[in-house]
């Protein structure tokens, strides 16, 4: 990743946007979810609320970009990919998805963890809910953590490396409450870094969304085959 030569102090509205994109999902996950999960009978409410919050924040950031910053969506990488680039995205998603089992096994050997927060425990829910979660994560997380956060941090710092590291840190923390440490270290961080590299490669947000969704699709198939339907 080459370095940019200039950095500019972000306006207040962009600082607010970065708060929505980076801090708000983490604060919700670490604190609000913990309150909801204190009563195990509210597990479905926790899932639905999590999906709603992520969509709300993603839409808020898009509207902030268009109306408050008065910038086009291309400023966060939202551009239609070519057919070739779309097929490349699907292929890369399949390839990266195939690495997940190996990464999970290796990380499990290095960082022993119980089943809670593993892929096996995650797929014990309705396949339809898992599908909604995969689509939500693929779209909203890429809008918040890649498209908006990295582009605005690049404007601010002038460094793709700094913006990438900040984005990856917040992206990783977002997943801490739902996954065990082996999955975080072995899967979330490497694939998060891969998403960052893919974004800077073409600076096309839809490409990265496609890759993200395809990587997670096996979770949907597992949920339908072994979950609650």
Secondary structure by P-SEA (a helix, b strand, c coil): cccccbbbbbcaaaaaaaaaaccaaaaaaacaaaaaaccccaaaaaaaaaaaaaaaaaaaaaaaacccccccccccccccccaaaaaaaaaaaaaaaaaaaaaaaaaaaaccccccccccccccccaaaaaaaaaaaaccccccccccaaaaaaaacccaaaaaaaaaaaaaaaacccccaaaaaccaaaaaaaaaaaaaacccaaaaaaaaaaaaaaaaaaaaacccc
